[in-house]
Amino acid sequence: MRRLLPVVLTIVGLSIIPRPAAAGCGDGSGDTAAVAATLAAIQATCECGGSKSHGAYVSCATRITNARATASPRLLPTRCKGAVERCVAGSSCGKGKSERASLPPGCPTAPPPSGCCGNASFHSFTVADSAGDCGDLVTTAGASSDLACSALYLGGPGTVAEVPATPPDLGRSISAITSCTGQAATLGPATSADTGSNRTCTDVGCLFGAPLAIATPVAPVVSTCLVTRLASPLAGTLDCATGAETQSLDLATVVYLSGDFAVDPFDTIPGAQPCPLCSGGTCIGGPNDGLACTAGTTDLGDGYPTSHDCPPDPMLAVGTLPLAVTLTTGTTSWTATAADNDDGTVPDQAGVFSGYCRDADETATFANPAEPCWENGGPVGPACAGVFETCEQRTGGAFGPGGGSNTTITVVGAPQAGIASGPAAGTLVGIFSVPPIFNVTFDSAYDLPGPGAVTLAGTGALCADAMACP
């Protein structure tokens, strides 16, 4: 008993030593501003007087609160979620009393921006890897399946690639605010001189994200690395009151048909690695193998992290995809139809999202250079005639394997609500046509030409100096 007594006294002593209190909302220097910005985002997004009930308003507010608390970078400290929830619970919205939220005393409010978009000169959008549902595929029978957030879909129903591929995160695109009226801004390109890097600018030749790895475990030989640059200056719009944004982009994507063994010839790394890796600060594979690097992405799974410090072997390039992409924080939908923008000598192909002129009755090849003729249910360009007499995709449908009956693609973005008060989470989405590059292996593996879709979750911000954009 005597031996146990000191131990017991020690345990008792430790139990009465006061423990430091957990940090509360307000302990951090930016807590009040983060709460105010979150409440501003809620007021900009969730209907107040139009809500069916106070509960409906609270549910909308909770979605925004959770999104900001889990965003990367974090826009609301977790310790402050309760403060936001208390303010929302005590608001007048959904109670039939006001069209504008009346917050309880003590709830901080963000000051309105002075000038258009707070007199900011630039806007940035930083891509994050974020799970969720960002759209739907609908079949001819009406069956629906989800399209993921932070995802890239390519090609027709016969693709052997993993669908979807994961686009690089951490990529930041900075655009210039070229004019502004009220809270409506016109966006134009920011140059590398503005941003200090060709990896964040949005002018001709600027890089668009880190190298994108498409790993195909079922057919490693067609695993692909994509490196994308802007082929023309960015153009777009931004509503700083609502966070709604559009970006029009002409992209040039170089395709490296690298398979798995160019980077990892002895198969020592699990999974497929189509792009050189930046691991532990060192390039693995490619012409810069063994040299120092800074990762341009997080570890997103097979094929990542990548970096422009670790480029693919130029000998593996098999062509360039010219892509005209319109990104929006709204909703975009495309429908597949029979494409009849041709001379009618061959029966129309059904299920065409993105048609190109083809010699369907003899060689089954497409006109080179590619001649677009159909997009989203309507004609594009002149009617197909002569040798390439028919308007078709490689295969009708979208996003295989087994997507031949898919007839509607819908992607759903999310505005950067509250951006006038600080960084704001949002999602940019788009649907586009993907032409062939006239490499037999790549075009057949990805069933091209056909449609493409992309969903990019991330964080938008306004800034006075492009080099200081968050």
C-alpha positions in Angstrom: 0.0 0.0 0.0 2.9 2.3 0.8 4.3 1.8 -2.6 1.0 2.6 -4.3 0.4 5.8 -2.2 2.8 8.0 -4.2 1.4 6.8 -7.5 -2.1 7.5 -6.3 -1.2 11.0 -5.0 0.5 11.8 -8.3 -2.6 10.8 -10.3 -4.8 12.8 -8.1 -2.4 15.8 -8.4 -2.4 15.6 -12.2 -6.2 15.4 -12.2 -6.6 18.7 -10.5 -4.1 20.7 -12.6 -6.3 23.0 -14.7 -6.1 22.2 -18.4 -5.9 25.0 -21.0 -9.3 25.8 -22.4 -10.0 25.0 -26.0 -9.8 28.0 -28.3 -13.1 29.7 -28.8 -14.5 31.8 -31.6 -12.9 35.2 -31.1 -9.6 34.0 -29.9 -8.2 34.2 -33.4 -7.4 37.6 -35.0 -9.5 36.8 -38.1 -12.4 35.1 -36.4 -14.8 38.0 -36.4 -14.1 38.8 -40.0 -14.6 35.1 -41.0 -18.0 35.0 -39.2 -19.0 38.3 -40.9 -18.0 37.1 -44.3 -19.8 33.8 -43.8 -23.0 35.6 -42.8 -22.6 37.8 -45.9 -22.3 34.8 -48.1 -25.5 33.3 -46.5 -27.4 36.5 -47.1 -26.2 36.7 -50.7 -27.2 33.1 -51.4 -30.1 32.0 -49.3 -33.6 33.5 -49.8 -34.9 35.4 -46.8 -38.5 36.4 -47.3 -38.8 33.8 -50.1 -37.9 30.9 -47.9 -40.7 28.4 -47.3 -39.9 28.3 -43.6 -37.2 29.3 -41.2 -36.0 25.8 -41.3 -35.4 25.9 -45.0 -33.4 29.1 -44.6 -31.3 27.4 -41.8 -30.7 24.4 -44.1 -29.4 26.6 -46.8 -27.2 28.5 -44.4 -25.8 25.3 -42.9 -24.7 24.1 -46.4 -22.7 27.4 -46.9 -21.3 27.3 -43.3 -20.1 23.7 -43.7 -18.6 24.5 -47.2 -16.6 27.4 -45.8 -15.5 25.5 -42.8 -14.1 22.6 -44.9 -12.8 24.7 -47.9 -9.1 24.7 -48.7 -7.9 27.1 -47.5 -10.3 27.2 -44.7 -12.6 30.2 -44.8 -14.3 29.8 -41.4 -12.5 28.3 -38.4 -14.4 25.2 -37.1 -14.6 26.8 -33.7 -16.7 29.6 -35.2 -19.4 27.4 -36.8 -21.5 27.7 -33.6 -21.4 31.5 -33.7 -22.7 31.5 -37.3 -25.4 28.9 -36.4 -26.6 31.0 -33.5 -26.9 34.1 -35.7 -28.8 32.2 -38.4 -31.1 30.6 -35.8 -32.0 34.0 -34.4 -32.5 35.7 -37.8 -35.9 36.8 -39.1 -35.7 34.9 -42.4 -38.4 32.4 -43.3 -40.7 33.9 -40.6 -42.6 36.1 -43.0 -41.3 39.3 -41.5 -38.7 40.5 -43.9 -37.1 40.2 -47.3 -33.7 40.9 -45.7 -32.2 39.1 -42.8 -32.4 40.8 -39.5 -29.6 39.4 -37.3 -29.7 39.2 -33.5 -27.5 41.7 -31.6 -23.9 40.9 -31.4 -23.7 39.2 -34.8 -20.9 40.8 -36.9 -21.6 42.2 -40.3 -19.1 42.7 -43.1 -18.8 46.3 -44.3 -20.1 46.8 -47.8 -17.4 47.0 -50.4 -16.3 50.5 -51.3 -16.5 50.9 -55.1 -17.2 48.3 -57.7 -15.9 44.9 -56.4 -14.1 46.7 -53.6 -12.0 48.5 -56.2 -10.1 45.3 -56.7 -8.0 45.0 -59.8 -7.7 41.2 -60.1 -9.7 38.0 -59.4 -8.2 34.6 -58.6 -9.6 31.1 -58.5 -7.7 28.3 -56.8 -8.8 24.8 -57.6 -9.4 22.3 -54.7 -10.0 18.6 -54.6 -13.6 18.4 -53.2 -16.0 15.5 -53.2 -19.6 15.9 -54.0 -22.3 15.8 -56.7 -21.9 18.4 -59.5 -24.3 17.2 -62.1 -26.1 14.3 -63.8 -26.0 11.9 -66.8 -29.4 10.9 -68.1 -30.1 8.0 -70.4 -32.8 7.6 -73.1 -34.8 5.6 -70.5 -34.6 8.4 -68.0 -32.2 6.8 -65.6 -29.8 9.2 -63.9 -26.3 9.0 -62.5 -24.3 11.6 -60.7 -21.3 13.5 -62.1 -18.7 14.1 -59.5 -17.2 17.4 -58.4 -13.5 18.0 -59.0 -13.6 15.7 -62.1 -12.8 15.6 -65.8 -14.9 13.4 -68.2 -13.7 12.7 -71.7 -15.0 10.9 -74.8 -17.7 8.6 -76.0 -19.1 5.4 -74.5 -16.2 3.3 -75.8 -13.5 4.9 -73.7 -11.2 2.5 -71.8 -9.9 5.3 -69.5 -11.0 5.7 -65.9 -14.0 8.0 -65.9 -13.7 10.5 -64.3 -10.1 11.6 -64.2 -9.0 13.9 -61.3 -7.9 17.3 -62.4 -5.0 18.9 -60.6 -5.8 20.8 -57.4 -3.9 23.9 -56.1 -3.9 25.5 -59.6 -4.5 29.2 -59.4 -5.7 31.3 -62.3 -5.6 35.1 -61.9 -7.6 37.3 -64.2 -7.7 41.1 -64.5 -10.7 43.2 -63.8 -10.7 45.4 -66.9 -13.9 47.3 -66.2 -16.5 47.4 -63.5 -20.0 48.9 -63.1 -22.1 48.6 -59.9 -20.8 45.2 -58.8 -20.5 43.7 -62.3 -17.0 43.2 -63.5 -15.6 42.4 -66.9 -12.6 40.0 -66.7 -9.6 39.9 -69.1 -6.2 38.3 -69.1 -3.6 38.8 -66.4 -0.1 38.6 -67.8 2.9 36.8 -66.3 4.3 40.2 -65.6 1.2 40.9 -63.5 1.3 37.6 -61.6 5.0 36.9 -61.5 4.6 33.5 -63.0 3.4 31.8 -66.2 1.7 29.2 -64.0 -1.0 31.6 -62.6 -1.5 34.1 -65.5 -4.4 33.9 -68.0 -2.9 35.3 -71.3 -1.7 33.4 -74.4 0.9 30.7 -73.5 0.1 30.7 -69.7 -0.2 27.3 -68.1 -3.6 26.1 -67.0 -3.1 23.9 -63.9 -0.3 21.4 -63.2 0.1 18.3 -65.5 -3.0 16.2 -65.5 -2.6 12.5 -65.1 -5.2 10.0 -66.5 -4.2 6.7 -65.1 -5.9 3.6 -66.7 -5.2 0.5 -64.6 -7.3 -1.7 -67.0 -5.0 -0.6 -69.9 -1.8 1.0 -68.5 -0.3 1.4 -72.0 -2.8 4.2 -72.7 -2.4 6.1 -69.5 -2.0 9.7 -70.5 -0.4 12.9 -69.3 -2.0 16.2 -70.3 -0.3 19.6 -70.2 -2.5 22.6 -71.0 -1.8 26.2 -71.9 -4.1 29.1 -72.9 -4.3 29.5 -76.7 -6.0 33.0 -76.4 -6.5 35.5 -73.6 -9.2 34.7 -71.0 -12.5 36.6 -71.2 -15.2 36.6 -68.7 -17.6 38.2 -66.2 -17.9 38.4 -62.4 -20.8 39.6 -60.4 -19.3 40.6 -57.0 -22.7 40.9 -55.4 -23.7 37.2 -56.1 -20.3 35.5 -56.9 -21.6 34.4 -60.3 -18.8 34.0 -62.8 -18.1 33.0 -66.4 -14.8 32.3 -68.1 -14.3 31.7 -71.8 -11.1 29.8 -72.5 -9.4 28.6 -75.7 -7.0 25.9 -74.5 -4.2 23.9 -76.2 -3.7 20.6 -74.4 -0.6 18.6 -75.4 -1.2 14.8 -75.1 1.6 12.6 -73.9 0.8 9.0 -74.5 3.3 7.9 -71.8 1.7 4.7 -70.4 3.0 3.6 -67.0 6.5 2.5 -67.8 8.1 5.7 -69.0 8.0 7.1 -65.5 8.2 3.9 -63.5 10.0 1.3 -65.8 10.5 -1.2 -63.1 7.0 -0.9 -61.7 8.2 0.0 -58.2 5.4 2.6 -57.6 1.9 1.3 -57.0 -0.7 2.3 -59.7 -0.1 4.0 -63.0 2.1 7.0 -63.3 1.6 8.7 -66.7 3.2 12.0 -65.7 6.5 12.4 -64.0 6.0 12.8 -60.2 7.3 15.4 -57.8 7.8 13.3 -54.6 9.7 14.5 -51.6 10.9 17.5 -53.5 12.5 15.5 -56.3 11.4 14.7 -59.8 10.7 11.0 -60.6 10.8 10.3 -64.3 11.0 12.6 -67.3 14.0 14.7 -68.5 14.3 16.3 -65.0 14.5 12.9 -63.2 16.4 13.4 -59.9 16.2 17.2 -60.0 14.6 19.4 -57.3 10.9 20.3 -57.7 8.0 21.9 -55.9 4.8 19.9 -56.1 2.0 21.6 -58.1 -0.7 19.3 -56.6 -1.4 17.3 -53.5 -1.3 13.5 -53.5 -4.6 12.9 -55.4 -4.0 9.2 -55.9 -2.5 7.4 -58.9 -0.3 9.7 -61.0 0.1 12.5 -58.5 1.6 14.8 -57.2 2.7 16.4 -60.5 4.6 19.6 -61.2 5.7 21.7 -64.1 9.2 21.4 -62.6 9.0 17.7 -63.8 7.8 17.9 -67.4 7.0 14.7 -69.5 9.4 13.5 -72.1 8.7 15.6 -75.3 9.3 12.4 -77.4 6.0 11.0 -75.9 3.8 13.8 -77.3 1.3 12.5 -79.8 -0.7 15.6 -80.6 -2.5 18.7 -79.3 -6.2 19.0 -78.4 -7.7 22.4 -79.2 -10.5 22.9 -76.6 -13.0 25.8 -76.5 -14.3 25.7 -72.9 -16.8 28.1 -71.2 -16.7 27.7 -67.4 -19.6 29.0 -65.3 -20.8 29.0 -61.7 -24.3 28.3 -63.0 -25.8 25.3 -64.7 -25.0 24.0 -68.2 -26.8 21.1 -70.0 -26.1 19.4 -73.3 -28.4 17.0 -75.2 -27.5 14.4 -77.7 -29.5 14.2 -80.9 -29.3 12.9 -84.4 -26.8 15.1 -86.3 -28.1 16.2 -89.8 -25.7 18.9 -90.7 -24.5 16.9 -93.8 -25.5 16.0 -97.3 -27.8 13.2 -96.2 -26.2 10.4 -98.2 -25.6 8.3 -95.1 -28.2 7.8 -92.4 -27.8 10.2 -89.4 -26.0 8.9 -86.4 -28.1 9.1 -83.2 -26.8 10.3 -79.8 -24.4 13.0 -81.0 -23.2 15.6 -78.5 -20.2 16.7 -80.5 -20.1 15.9 -84.2 -17.3 16.2 -86.8 -17.3 15.6 -90.5 -16.5 11.9 -91.3 -16.1 9.6 -94.2 -18.7 7.2 -92.8 -19.4 5.1 -95.9 -15.8 4.1 -96.7 -12.8 4.7 -94.5 -14.7 5.8 -91.3 -12.0 8.4 -90.8 -12.6 12.1 -89.8 -11.5 15.1 -91.8 -8.0 16.3 -90.9 -7.9 19.0 -89.6 -11.1 18.3 -87.7 -14.2 20.0 -89.0 -16.8 20.5 -86.3 -20.4 20.2 -87.5 -22.7 19.6 -84.5 -22.8 20.6 -80.8 -25.5 20.4 -78.2 -28.4 19.6 -80.6 -27.5 22.1 -83.3 -25.3 22.7 -86.4 -21.9 24.2 -86.1 -20.1 25.3 -89.2 -20.9 24.4 -92.8 -22.6 21.1 -93.7 -20.4 18.1 -94.2 -20.1 17.1 -97.9 -17.8 15.5 -100.4 -15.5 12.7 -99.1 -16.3 13.5 -95.4 -20.0 13.6 -96.0 -21.5 12.7 -92.6 -21.6 14.5 -89.3 -20.8 12.1 -86.4 -19.0 11.4 -83.2 -16.7 8.3 -83.2 -19.6 6.6 -81.2 -22.9 8.0 -80.1 -23.3 8.7 -76.4 -20.9 9.8 -73.7 -18.5 8.8 -71.0 -17.9 5.1 -71.1 -17.5 2.4 -70.7 -21.2 1.6 -71.3 -22.4 5.2 -71.9 -24.1 4.6 -75.3 -27.5 5.4 -74.0 -26.5 8.7 -72.3 -28.4 11.5 -73.9 -28.2 14.4 -71.5 -25.2 15.9 -69.7 -25.8 18.5 -66.9 -23.2 20.1 -64.8 -24.1 22.4 -61.8 -21.7 25.0 -60.5 -21.9 27.2 -57.4 -21.3 30.9 -57.1 -18.5 32.4 -55.0 -21.1 33.8 -52.6 -19.7 36.6 -50.3 -16.6 37.2 -52.5 -17.0 41.0 -51.9 -16.3 40.4 -48.2 -13.4 37.9 -48.6 -12.3 34.6 -50.2 -15.4 32.5 -51.1 -15.9 28.9 -52.0 -17.4 28.2 -55.5 -17.5 25.7 -58.3 -16.8 26.4 -62.0 -18.2 23.8 -64.5 -18.3 23.4 -68.3 -19.2 21.0 -71.2 -17.2 21.1 -74.4 -16.4 19.2 -77.6 -13.2 17.1 -77.8 -11.9 16.6 -81.4 -9.7 13.7 -82.5 -5.9 14.3 -82.6 -5.5 11.7 -85.3 -3.4 9.3 -83.2 -5.0 5.9 -83.6 -4.1 4.7 -80.1 -5.3 7.8 -78.2 -8.4 8.4 -80.3 -9.6 4.8 -79.9 -8.7 4.6 -76.2 -10.7 7.7 -75.4 -13.4 7.2 -78.1 -12.8 10.6 -79.8 -14.3 12.8 -81.1 -16.9 13.1 -78.4 -18.0 15.3 -75.5 -16.1 16.4 -72.4 -17.1 17.9 -69.1 -15.2 19.4 -66.2 -16.2 20.4 -62.6 -13.7 22.5 -60.7 -14.4 23.2 -57.0 -12.3 25.9 -55.4 -12.0 29.3 -53.9 -12.4 32.7 -55.5 -10.9 36.0 -54.2 -10.5 39.6 -55.1 -7.2 41.4 -54.8 -5.5 44.7 -55.6 -2.2 43.1 -56.5 -2.0 40.0 -58.7 1.2 38.9 -57.0 -0.5 39.0 -53.7 -3.7 37.2 -54.7 -4.6 34.5 -52.1 
